[in-house]
Amino acid sequence: MRKSDLALGALLVALVCTASFFILQSTRRDQAIAANAEIYRQLDLFGEVLERVRAEYVEKPDDTKLIENAINGMLQGLDPHSSYLTPKEFQDMQVQTRGEFGGLGIEVTMEDGVVKVISPIDNTPADRAGVLAGDYITHLDGESIQGLSLNEAVEKMRGPVDSPIMLTIMRKGANAPIQTRVVRDIVRINPVKYSAEDDVGWIKVKTFQSEHTYEYMKQGIEDLKKTIGPKLKGYVLDLRNNPGGLLDQAIAVSDAFLDKGAIVLTKGRNASESSRASAKAGDVTDGKPIVVLINGGSASASEIVAGALQDHKRAEVVGTRSFGKGSVQTMIPLGANGGLRLTTARYYTPSGRSIQATGISPNYLVEPELPDDLKQQMASFTPKGEASLRGHLKNEGAQEASGSISYVPKEKEKDVQLKAAIDLLHGKKIEVAKKVENAAAPAAAAAAEVPN
């Protein structure tokens, strides 16, 4: 064959490849144009419906609420954890994350239309002013609380530092209402409680929402070391009813007990949303044994911690199946328009488990001991977990499972799960526990695709 024939053949191949490339590009462009045209058609439909509602609804609607509800409908149609935050809600979320705000420093609930004080936080304005647990707050600056929601009442009690507020309090045993002037100050919420249970350190992490969670937990461990001394057997890390919070705090808390290895893997739609967090050298407990407590109220960030310590065999997990929220939400600011909470990734434990809609299974299944009245209520009640939420992300390749009971008694002497954890640290056989085989077995292999 002549060189000219070879050259002609190569040219024809090149022309065919080039033509194929342009055809492919043209097809993609046409598809994009068609997709955009469909979006604009749907937006036209939305605009038409909006105008009809504004013009013909039986009562004049609030335009802002109409748009906010439309946005929320779009996001909630994606999954239960994506939502739109108004400017006020976005600001409140930032306050929760910082873990401090101008206020009185009381934990409250609503009862019979008035605010009941659960407890004042130590060394806060309310505590210094003599507010007591069990007090009922009926008026704020002389105005009745009746008719307000709990959130509205709490909002009125918050305010600028050094600004005063007059509380009208009804107290059991008092003959008349008590007028108490309280000056607002910076209130710092401590998300961690701890105590020495003889030779065991009990650390309760209530939430990972505060950006100071790790710092408070580390301080608790240091205090327990000093309080218990050389006889310290180990720690119970209590994550029951912890609904989660910040991913970086879950990573920091896990890292506190690990010397090396992966902590959590996240995988998003795009490579930029996929990552791997690994432990750094150093264990704040000096290698002491750890037992983690979980239940049906343990979700998201608390499941990351339990899963990481379980996979590395750094801790035994005791309790009941966790909630099963295996997705990551990113807070996206929208300037003066508030913000967006959007699900951007799934997370996986170090062994490659996706706990989405399955939860963390404990190594030792220990059911709580319920009071008689609660037993009757629970007889016809199925505990809710991620798998029971409408529109939840599916977990392909794993058996979805519902959550578990989230009851924890107030009295520690009635807490069989805590007792089981302490017995385990003492090397005792847990009579009420059922050993769960393969509790940490990988449930999905997708995490292997996450880059280091």
ABEGO torsion letter per residue (X at the ends): XBAAAAAAAAAAAAAAAAAAAAAAAAAAAAAAAAAAAAAAAAAAAAAAAAAAAAAABABBBBAAAAAAAAAAAAAAAABAABBBBBAAAAAAAAAAAAGBBBBAGBBBBBBGGBBBBABBBBGBAAAAAGBBBGBBBABBGGBBABGBBAAAAAAAABEBBGBBBBBBBBBBGBABBBBBBBBBBBBBBBABBBBBBEABBBBBBABAABAAAAAAAAAAAAAAAAAAEAABAEBBBBABGBAEEBAAAAAAAAAAABABEBABBBBBABAAABBBBBBBBEBAAGGBBBBBBBBAABBEAAAAAAAAAAAAGABBBBEBBBAGBABBBBBBBAEAAEBBBBBABBBBBAAGBBABGAEBBBABBBBBBBBAAAAAAAAABBBBBAAABBGBBBBBGBBBBBBBBABBBABAAABAAAAAAAAAAAGBBBAABBBBBGAABBABAAAAABBX
